[in-house]
Amino acid sequence: MADLTPTPDRPGLHVSKPSPNAPATGSAVCHCGATATATGDAQVKALVDGWTAHHGPAHDRTGR
């Protein structure tokens, strides 16, 4: 499988939860330069919510 981890050259959001009992992990890199990582289900949910509200798709809506 290809490495799906976001990089400055390939910005995006990646979330992983290998099993129901394992904590989720996430990483995000935005084309604006912002980066973030999270571990744990609640923290990863917050990362996804923040990415959706302020990066990635949010930049598309505002034209940034």
PDB file with SEQRES, HELIX, SHEET and CRYST1 records, atoms N, CA, C and O in Angstrom:
SEQRES   1 A   64  MET ALA ASP LEU THR PRO THR PRO ASP ARG PRO GLY LEU          
SEQRES   2 A   64  HIS VAL SER LYS PRO SER PRO ASN ALA PRO ALA THR GLY          
SEQRES   3 A   64  SER ALA VAL CYS HIS CYS GLY ALA THR ALA THR ALA THR          
SEQRES   4 A   64  GLY ASP ALA GLN VAL LYS ALA LEU VAL ASP GLY TRP THR          
SEQRES   5 A   64  ALA HIS HIS GLY PRO ALA HIS ASP ARG THR GLY ARG              
HELIX    1 AA1 ASP A   41  HIS A   54  1                                  14    
HELIX    2 AA2 PRO A   57  THR A   62  1                                   6    
SHEET    1 AA1 3 GLY A  12  SER A  16  0                                        
SHEET    2 AA1 3 THR A  25  VAL A  29 -1                                        
SHEET    3 AA1 3 THR A  35  THR A  39 -1                                        
CRYST1    1.000    1.000    1.000  90.00  90.00  90.00 P 1           1          
ATOM      1  N   MET A   1       0.845  -1.170   0.000  1.00  0.00           N  
ATOM      2  CA  MET A   1       0.000   0.000   0.000  1.00  0.00           C  
ATOM      3  C   MET A   1       0.893   1.238   0.000  1.00  0.00           C  
ATOM      4  O   MET A   1       1.950   1.248   0.631  1.00  0.00           O  
ATOM      5  N   ALA A   2       0.471   2.258  -0.697  1.00  0.00           N  
ATOM      6  CA  ALA A   2       1.222   3.509  -0.775  1.00  0.00           C  
ATOM      7  C   ALA A   2       1.164   4.237   0.570  1.00  0.00           C  
ATOM      8  O   ALA A   2       0.222   4.068   1.345  1.00  0.00           O  
ATOM      9  N   ASP A   3       2.175   5.038   0.823  1.00  0.00           N  
ATOM     10  CA  ASP A   3       2.200   5.869   2.021  1.00  0.00           C  
ATOM     11  C   ASP A   3       1.208   7.010   1.828  1.00  0.00           C  
ATOM     12  O   ASP A   3       1.350   7.807   0.900  1.00  0.00           O  
ATOM     13  N   LEU A   4       0.220   7.093   2.686  1.00  0.00           N  
ATOM     14  CA  LEU A   4      -0.822   8.108   2.569  1.00  0.00           C  
ATOM     15  C   LEU A   4      -0.597   9.296   3.493  1.00  0.00           C  
ATOM     16  O   LEU A   4      -1.459  10.170   3.591  1.00  0.00           O  
ATOM     17  N   THR A   5       0.543   9.345   4.171  1.00  0.00           N  
ATOM     18  CA  THR A   5       0.838  10.434   5.081  1.00  0.00           C  
ATOM     19  C   THR A   5       0.973  11.738   4.296  1.00  0.00           C  
ATOM     20  O   THR A   5       1.732  11.798   3.329  1.00  0.00           O  
ATOM     21  N   PRO A   6       0.243  12.790   4.702  1.00  0.00           N  
ATOM     22  CA  PRO A   6       0.344  14.051   3.978  1.00  0.00           C  
ATOM     23  C   PRO A   6       1.725  14.693   4.140  1.00  0.00           C  
ATOM     24  O   PRO A   6       2.379  14.532   5.170  1.00  0.00           O  
ATOM     25  N   THR A   7       2.152  15.412   3.119  1.00  0.00           N  
ATOM     26  CA  THR A   7       3.422  16.131   3.121  1.00  0.00           C  
ATOM     27  C   THR A   7       3.182  17.512   2.518  1.00  0.00           C  
ATOM     28  O   THR A   7       2.122  17.747   1.939  1.00  0.00           O  
ATOM     29  N   PRO A   8       4.130  18.423   2.638  1.00  0.00           N  
ATOM     30  CA  PRO A   8       3.956  19.729   1.989  1.00  0.00           C  
ATOM     31  C   PRO A   8       3.741  19.612   0.475  1.00  0.00           C  
ATOM     32  O   PRO A   8       3.038  20.430  -0.118  1.00  0.00           O  
ATOM     33  N   ASP A   9       4.342  18.603  -0.141  1.00  0.00           N  
ATOM     34  CA  ASP A   9       4.141  18.393  -1.578  1.00  0.00           C  
ATOM     35  C   ASP A   9       2.808  17.717  -1.895  1.00  0.00           C  
ATOM     36  O   ASP A   9       2.288  17.847  -3.003  1.00  0.00           O  
ATOM     37  N   ARG A  10       2.261  16.995  -0.917  1.00  0.00           N  
ATOM     38  CA  ARG A  10       0.975  16.304  -1.061  1.00  0.00           C  
ATOM     39  C   ARG A  10       0.126  16.604   0.168  1.00  0.00           C  
ATOM     40  O   ARG A  10      -0.057  15.727   1.013  1.00  0.00           O  
ATOM     41  N   PRO A  11      -0.401  17.835   0.286  1.00  0.00           N  
ATOM     42  CA  PRO A  11      -1.180  18.179   1.470  1.00  0.00           C  
ATOM     43  C   PRO A  11      -2.448  17.331   1.569  1.00  0.00           C  
ATOM     44  O   PRO A  11      -2.964  16.826   0.572  1.00  0.00           O  
ATOM     45  N   GLY A  12      -2.924  17.196   2.784  1.00  0.00           N  
ATOM     46  CA  GLY A  12      -4.151  16.445   2.988  1.00  0.00           C  
ATOM     47  C   GLY A  12      -4.308  16.032   4.436  1.00  0.00           C  
ATOM     48  O   GLY A  12      -3.590  16.499   5.320  1.00  0.00           O  
ATOM     49  N   LEU A  13      -5.251  15.157   4.656  1.00  0.00           N  
ATOM     50  CA  LEU A  13      -5.603  14.659   5.985  1.00  0.00           C  
ATOM     51  C   LEU A  13      -5.557  13.141   5.930  1.00  0.00           C  
ATOM     52  O   LEU A  13      -6.105  12.530   5.012  1.00  0.00           O  
ATOM     53  N   HIS A  14      -4.900  12.529   6.920  1.00  0.00           N  
ATOM     54  CA  HIS A  14      -4.840  11.070   6.984  1.00  0.00           C  
ATOM     55  C   HIS A  14      -5.219  10.631   8.388  1.00  0.00           C  
ATOM     56  O   HIS A  14      -4.665  11.123   9.372  1.00  0.00           O  
ATOM     57  N   VAL A  15      -6.168   9.699   8.478  1.00  0.00           N  
ATOM     58  CA  VAL A  15      -6.626   9.149   9.755  1.00  0.00           C  
ATOM     59  C   VAL A  15      -6.505   7.641   9.681  1.00  0.00           C  
ATOM     60  O   VAL A  15      -6.819   7.030   8.659  1.00  0.00           O  
ATOM     61  N   SER A  16      -6.046   7.043  10.776  1.00  0.00           N  
ATOM     62  CA  SER A  16      -5.904   5.594  10.833  1.00  0.00           C  
ATOM     63  C   SER A  16      -6.408   5.076  12.172  1.00  0.00           C  
ATOM     64  O   SER A  16      -6.182   5.690  13.214  1.00  0.00           O  
ATOM     65  N   LYS A  17      -7.084   3.953  12.131  1.00  0.00           N  
ATOM     66  CA  LYS A  17      -7.517   3.240  13.334  1.00  0.00           C  
ATOM     67  C   LYS A  17      -7.452   1.759  12.993  1.00  0.00           C  
ATOM     68  O   LYS A  17      -8.431   1.183  12.518  1.00  0.00           O  
ATOM     69  N   PRO A  18      -6.282   1.134  13.238  1.00  0.00           N  
ATOM     70  CA  PRO A  18      -6.058  -0.220  12.754  1.00  0.00           C  
ATOM     71  C   PRO A  18      -6.980  -1.285  13.350  1.00  0.00           C  
ATOM     72  O   PRO A  18      -7.189  -2.332  12.736  1.00  0.00           O  
ATOM     73  N   SER A  19      -7.529  -1.032  14.529  1.00  0.00           N  
ATOM     74  CA  SER A  19      -8.470  -1.989  15.113  1.00  0.00           C  
ATOM     75  C   SER A  19      -9.388  -1.233  16.066  1.00  0.00           C  
ATOM     76  O   SER A  19      -9.058  -0.125  16.488  1.00  0.00           O  
ATOM     77  N   PRO A  20     -10.535  -1.815  16.411  1.00  0.00           N  
ATOM     78  CA  PRO A  20     -11.466  -1.137  17.315  1.00  0.00           C  
ATOM     79  C   PRO A  20     -10.859  -0.797  18.678  1.00  0.00           C  
ATOM     80  O   PRO A  20     -11.285   0.159  19.326  1.00  0.00           O  
ATOM     81  N   ASN A  21      -9.873  -1.569  19.109  1.00  0.00           N  
ATOM     82  CA  ASN A  21      -9.282  -1.342  20.422  1.00  0.00           C  
ATOM     83  C   ASN A  21      -8.063  -0.422  20.395  1.00  0.00           C  
ATOM     84  O   ASN A  21      -7.583  -0.005  21.449  1.00  0.00           O  
ATOM     85  N   ALA A  22      -7.567  -0.106  19.224  1.00  0.00           N  
ATOM     86  CA  ALA A  22      -6.387   0.758  19.096  1.00  0.00           C  
ATOM     87  C   ALA A  22      -6.835   2.214  19.021  1.00  0.00           C  
ATOM     88  O   ALA A  22      -7.906   2.511  18.492  1.00  0.00           O  
ATOM     89  N   PRO A  23      -6.013   3.124  19.552  1.00  0.00           N  
ATOM     90  CA  PRO A  23      -6.372   4.542  19.431  1.00  0.00           C  
ATOM     91  C   PRO A  23      -6.201   5.011  17.984  1.00  0.00           C  
ATOM     92  O   PRO A  23      -5.312   4.547  17.269  1.00  0.00           O  
ATOM     93  N   ALA A  24      -7.043   5.914  17.577  1.00  0.00           N  
ATOM     94  CA  ALA A  24      -6.917   6.508  16.252  1.00  0.00           C  
ATOM     95  C   ALA A  24      -5.696   7.424  16.234  1.00  0.00           C  
ATOM     96  O   ALA A  24      -5.307   7.978  17.263  1.00  0.00           O  
ATOM     97  N   THR A  25      -5.101   7.574  15.062  1.00  0.00           N  
ATOM     98  CA  THR A  25      -4.032   8.545  14.854  1.00  0.00           C  
ATOM     99  C   THR A  25      -4.380   9.357  13.614  1.00  0.00           C  
ATOM    100  O   THR A  25      -5.058   8.871  12.709  1.00  0.00           O  
ATOM    101  N   GLY A  26      -3.913  10.588  13.586  1.00  0.00           N  
ATOM    102  CA  GLY A  26      -4.192  11.425  12.432  1.00  0.00           C  
ATOM    103  C   GLY A  26      -3.090  12.425  12.203  1.00  0.00           C  
ATOM    104  O   GLY A  26      -2.385  12.817  13.133  1.00  0.00           O  
ATOM    105  N   SER A  27      -2.942  12.837  10.956  1.00  0.00           N  
ATOM    106  CA  SER A  27      -2.000  13.891  10.609  1.00  0.00           C  
ATOM    107  C   SER A  27      -2.596  14.713   9.486  1.00  0.00           C  
ATOM    108  O   SER A  27      -3.356  14.208   8.660  1.00  0.00           O  
ATOM    109  N   ALA A  28      -2.241  15.986   9.469  1.00  0.00           N  
ATOM    110  CA  ALA A  28      -2.744  16.889   8.443  1.00  0.00           C  
ATOM    111  C   ALA A  28      -1.653  17.865   8.052  1.00  0.00           C  
ATOM    112  O   ALA A  28      -0.885  18.335   8.891  1.00  0.00           O  
ATOM    113  N   VAL A  29      -1.600  18.161   6.768  1.00  0.00           N  
ATOM    114  CA  VAL A  29      -0.714  19.183   6.232  1.00  0.00           C  
ATOM    115  C   VAL A  29      -1.546  19.973   5.233  1.00  0.00           C  
ATOM    116  O   VAL A  29      -2.126  19.399   4.312  1.00  0.00           O  
ATOM    117  N   CYS A  30      -1.606  21.282   5.410  1.00  0.00           N  
ATOM    118  CA  CYS A  30      -2.370  22.138   4.513  1.00  0.00           C  
ATOM    119  C   CYS A  30      -1.428  22.847   3.548  1.00  0.00           C  
ATOM    120  O   CYS A  30      -0.260  23.076   3.864  1.00  0.00           O  
ATOM    121  N   HIS A  31      -1.939  23.191   2.376  1.00  0.00           N  
ATOM    122  CA  HIS A  31      -1.106  23.921   1.425  1.00  0.00           C  
ATOM    123  C   HIS A  31      -0.744  25.314   1.928  1.00  0.00           C  
ATOM    124  O   HIS A  31       0.146  25.952   1.366  1.00  0.00           O  
ATOM    125  N   CYS A  32      -1.422  25.810   2.989  1.00  0.00           N  
ATOM    126  CA  CYS A  32      -1.079  27.114   3.572  1.00  0.00           C  
ATOM    127  C   CYS A  32       0.121  27.009   4.513  1.00  0.00           C  
ATOM    128  O   CYS A  32       0.632  28.028   4.977  1.00  0.00           O  
ATOM    129  N   GLY A  33       0.580  25.768   4.802  1.00  0.00           N  
ATOM    130  CA  GLY A  33       1.736  25.558   5.663  1.00  0.00           C  
ATOM    131  C   GLY A  33       1.406  25.016   7.042  1.00  0.00           C  
ATOM    132  O   GLY A  33       2.312  24.603   7.764  1.00  0.00           O  
ATOM    133  N   ALA A  34       0.149  25.003   7.427  1.00  0.00           N  
ATOM    134  CA  ALA A  34      -0.248  24.483   8.735  1.00  0.00           C  
ATOM    135  C   ALA A  34      -0.086  22.968   8.777  1.00  0.00           C  
ATOM    136  O   ALA A  34      -0.363  22.279   7.796  1.00  0.00           O  
ATOM    137  N   THR A  35       0.369  22.452   9.929  1.00  0.00           N  
ATOM    138  CA  THR A  35       0.497  21.014  10.129  1.00  0.00           C  
ATOM    139  C   THR A  35      -0.039  20.660  11.504  1.00  0.00           C  
ATOM    140  O   THR A  35      -0.039  21.494  12.410  1.00  0.00           O  
ATOM    141  N   ALA A  36      -0.495  19.421  11.662  1.00  0.00           N  
ATOM    142  CA  ALA A  36      -0.984  18.958  12.954  1.00  0.00           C  
ATOM    143  C   ALA A  36      -0.972  17.442  12.989  1.00  0.00           C  
ATOM    144  O   ALA A  36      -1.094  16.782  11.957  1.00  0.00           O  
ATOM    145  N   THR A  37      -0.823  16.894  14.197  1.00  0.00           N  
ATOM    146  CA  THR A  37      -0.950  15.464  14.423  1.00  0.00           C  
ATOM    147  C   THR A  37      -1.801  15.256  15.665  1.00  0.00           C  
ATOM    148  O   THR A  37      -1.910  16.142  16.512  1.00  0.00           O  
ATOM    149  N   ALA A  38      -2.404  14.075  15.764  1.00  0.00           N  
ATOM    150  CA  ALA A  38      -3.221  13.759  16.930  1.00  0.00           C  
ATOM    151  C   ALA A  38      -3.196  12.260  17.168  1.00  0.00           C  
ATOM    152  O   ALA A  38      -3.058  11.468  16.236  1.00  0.00           O  
ATOM    153  N   THR A  39      -3.333  11.886  18.439  1.00  0.00           N  
ATOM    154  CA  THR A  39      -3.440  10.490  18.840  1.00  0.00           C  
ATOM    155  C   THR A  39      -4.587  10.373  19.825  1.00  0.00           C  
ATOM    156  O   THR A  39      -4.700  11.170  20.756  1.00  0.00           O  
ATOM    157  N   GLY A  40      -5.429   9.389  19.619  1.00  0.00           N  
ATOM    158  CA  GLY A  40      -6.598   9.180  20.470  1.00  0.00           C  
ATOM    159  C   GLY A  40      -7.848   9.598  19.720  1.00  0.00           C  
ATOM    160  O   GLY A  40      -7.835  10.560  18.951  1.00  0.00           O  
ATOM    161  N   ASP A  41      -8.913   8.874  19.948  1.00  0.00           N  
ATOM    162  CA  ASP A  41     -10.134   9.097  19.185  1.00  0.00           C  
ATOM    163  C   ASP A  41     -10.660  10.524  19.295  1.00  0.00           C  
ATOM    164  O   ASP A  41     -11.000  11.126  18.276  1.00  0.00           O  
ATOM    165  N   ALA A  42     -10.736  11.077  20.491  1.00  0.00           N  
ATOM    166  CA  ALA A  42     -11.267  12.428  20.673  1.00  0.00           C  
ATOM    167  C   ALA A  42     -10.356  13.472  20.031  1.00  0.00           C  
ATOM    168  O   ALA A  42     -10.838  14.420  19.411  1.00  0.00           O  
ATOM    169  N   GLN A  43      -9.045  13.302  20.177  1.00  0.00           N  
ATOM    170  CA  GLN A  43      -8.113  14.266  19.599  1.00  0.00           C  
ATOM    171  C   GLN A  43      -8.135  14.204  18.071  1.00  0.00           C  
ATOM    172  O   GLN A  43      -8.029  15.235  17.408  1.00  0.00           O  
ATOM    173  N   VAL A  44      -8.270  13.010  17.514  1.00  0.00           N  
ATOM    174  CA  VAL A  44      -8.337  12.883  16.056  1.00  0.00           C  
ATOM    175  C   VAL A  44      -9.635  13.494  15.537  1.00  0.00           C  
ATOM    176  O   VAL A  44      -9.634  14.129  14.482  1.00  0.00           O  
ATOM    177  N   LYS A  45     -10.737  13.315  16.255  1.00  0.00           N  
ATOM    178  CA  LYS A  45     -11.989  13.954  15.846  1.00  0.00           C  
ATOM    179  C   LYS A  45     -11.822  15.464  15.835  1.00  0.00           C  
ATOM    180  O   LYS A  45     -12.290  16.129  14.910  1.00  0.00           O  
ATOM    181  N   ALA A  46     -11.162  16.020  16.851  1.00  0.00           N  
ATOM    182  CA  ALA A  46     -10.919  17.462  16.892  1.00  0.00           C  
ATOM    183  C   ALA A  46     -10.034  17.905  15.725  1.00  0.00           C  
ATOM    184  O   ALA A  46     -10.259  18.966  15.142  1.00  0.00           O  
ATOM    185  N   LEU A  47      -9.029  17.095  15.384  1.00  0.00           N  
ATOM    186  CA  LEU A  47      -8.166  17.398  14.240  1.00  0.00           C  
ATOM    187  C   LEU A  47      -8.992  17.450  12.952  1.00  0.00           C  
ATOM    188  O   LEU A  47      -8.850  18.382  12.160  1.00  0.00           O  
ATOM    189  N   VAL A  48      -9.839  16.467  12.746  1.00  0.00           N  
ATOM    190  CA  VAL A  48     -10.674  16.426  11.538  1.00  0.00           C  
ATOM    191  C   VAL A  48     -11.625  17.623  11.512  1.00  0.00           C  
ATOM    192  O   VAL A  48     -11.780  18.264  10.473  1.00  0.00           O  
ATOM    193  N   ASP A  49     -12.257  17.927  12.637  1.00  0.00           N  
ATOM    194  CA  ASP A  49     -13.170  19.068  12.695  1.00  0.00           C  
ATOM    195  C   ASP A  49     -12.437  20.373  12.391  1.00  0.00           C  
ATOM    196  O   ASP A  49     -12.947  21.211  11.647  1.00  0.00           O  
ATOM    197  N   GLY A  50     -11.244  20.551  12.959  1.00  0.00           N  
ATOM    198  CA  GLY A  50     -10.455  21.755  12.710  1.00  0.00           C  
ATOM    199  C   GLY A  50     -10.009  21.851  11.264  1.00  0.00           C  
ATOM    200  O   GLY A  50     -10.051  22.929  10.672  1.00  0.00           O  
ATOM    201  N   TRP A  51      -9.582  20.737  10.692  1.00  0.00           N  
ATOM    202  CA  TRP A  51      -9.165  20.707   9.291  1.00  0.00           C  
ATOM    203  C   TRP A  51     -10.333  21.126   8.389  1.00  0.00           C  
ATOM    204  O   TRP A  51     -10.174  21.944   7.483  1.00  0.00           O  
ATOM    205  N   THR A  52     -11.505  20.549   8.658  1.00  0.00           N  
ATOM    206  CA  THR A  52     -12.675  20.839   7.832  1.00  0.00           C  
ATOM    207  C   THR A  52     -13.089  22.307   7.950  1.00  0.00           C  
ATOM    208  O   THR A  52     -13.485  22.923   6.960  1.00  0.00           O  
ATOM    209  N   ALA A  53     -12.997  22.861   9.148  1.00  0.00           N  
ATOM    210  CA  ALA A  53     -13.434  24.240   9.368  1.00  0.00           C  
ATOM    211  C   ALA A  53     -12.428  25.276   8.902  1.00  0.00           C  
ATOM    212  O   ALA A  53     -12.826  26.356   8.466  1.00  0.00           O  
ATOM    213  N   HIS A  54     -11.126  24.979   8.981  1.00  0.00           N  
ATOM    214  CA  HIS A  54     -10.125  26.022   8.770  1.00  0.00           C  
ATOM    215  C   HIS A  54      -9.098  25.749   7.680  1.00  0.00           C  
ATOM    216  O   HIS A  54      -8.344  26.652   7.317  1.00  0.00           O  
ATOM    217  N   HIS A  55      -9.046  24.553   7.157  1.00  0.00           N  
ATOM    218  CA  HIS A  55      -8.043  24.202   6.144  1.00  0.00           C  
ATOM    219  C   HIS A  55      -8.710  23.385   5.052  1.00  0.00           C  
ATOM    220  O   HIS A  55      -9.938  23.325   4.982  1.00  0.00           O  
ATOM    221  N   GLY A  56      -7.922  22.764   4.210  1.00  0.00           N  
ATOM    222  CA  GLY A  56      -8.468  21.904   3.171  1.00  0.00           C  
ATOM    223  C   GLY A  56      -9.674  22.485   2.475  1.00  0.00           C  
ATOM    224  O   GLY A  56      -9.534  23.431   1.699  1.00  0.00           O  
ATOM    225  N   PRO A  57     -10.875  21.944   2.731  1.00  0.00           N  
ATOM    226  CA  PRO A  57     -12.070  22.417   2.045  1.00  0.00           C  
ATOM    227  C   PRO A  57     -12.400  23.872   2.376  1.00  0.00           C  
ATOM    228  O   PRO A  57     -13.007  24.557   1.553  1.00  0.00           O  
ATOM    229  N   ALA A  58     -12.023  24.356   3.544  1.00  0.00           N  
ATOM    230  CA  ALA A  58     -12.327  25.745   3.909  1.00  0.00           C  
ATOM    231  C   ALA A  58     -11.600  26.714   2.974  1.00  0.00           C  
ATOM    232  O   ALA A  58     -12.148  27.761   2.630  1.00  0.00           O  
ATOM    233  N   HIS A  59     -10.387  26.383   2.561  1.00  0.00           N  
ATOM    234  CA  HIS A  59      -9.656  27.248   1.637  1.00  0.00           C  
ATOM    235  C   HIS A  59     -10.342  27.290   0.271  1.00  0.00           C  
ATOM    236  O   HIS A  59     -10.325  28.322  -0.401  1.00  0.00           O  
ATOM    237  N   ASP A  60     -10.936  26.187  -0.134  1.00  0.00           N  
ATOM    238  CA  ASP A  60     -11.636  26.150  -1.421  1.00  0.00           C  
ATOM    239  C   ASP A  60     -12.837  27.066  -1.425  1.00  0.00           C  
ATOM    240  O   ASP A  60     -13.142  27.678  -2.448  1.00  0.00           O  
ATOM    241  N   ARG A  61     -13.537  27.176  -0.285  1.00  0.00           N  
ATOM    242  CA  ARG A  61     -14.733  28.015  -0.204  1.00  0.00           C  
ATOM    243  C   ARG A  61     -14.379  29.500  -0.193  1.00  0.00           C  
ATOM    244  O   ARG A  61     -15.143  30.324  -0.696  1.00  0.00           O  
ATOM    245  N   THR A  62     -13.220  29.846   0.381  1.00  0.00           N  
ATOM    246  CA  THR A  62     -12.874  31.257   0.526  1.00  0.00           C  
ATOM    247  C   THR A  62     -11.985  31.757  -0.595  1.00  0.00           C  
ATOM    248  O   THR A  62     -11.741  32.960  -0.697  1.00  0.00           O  
ATOM    249  N   GLY A  63     -11.496  30.864  -1.435  1.00  0.00           N  
ATOM    250  CA  GLY A  63     -10.640  31.272  -2.536  1.00  0.00           C  
ATOM    251  C   GLY A  63      -9.200  31.533  -2.144  1.00  0.00           C  
ATOM    252  O   GLY A  63      -8.448  32.113  -2.927  1.00  0.00           O  
ATOM    253  N   ARG A  64      -8.793  31.115  -0.935  1.00  0.00           N  
ATOM    254  CA  ARG A  64      -7.393  31.313  -0.505  1.00  0.00           C  
ATOM    255  C   ARG A  64      -6.494  30.320  -1.128  1.00  0.00           C  
ATOM    256  O   ARG A  64      -5.288  30.338  -0.880  1.00  0.00           O  
TER     257      ARG A  64                                                      
END                                                                             
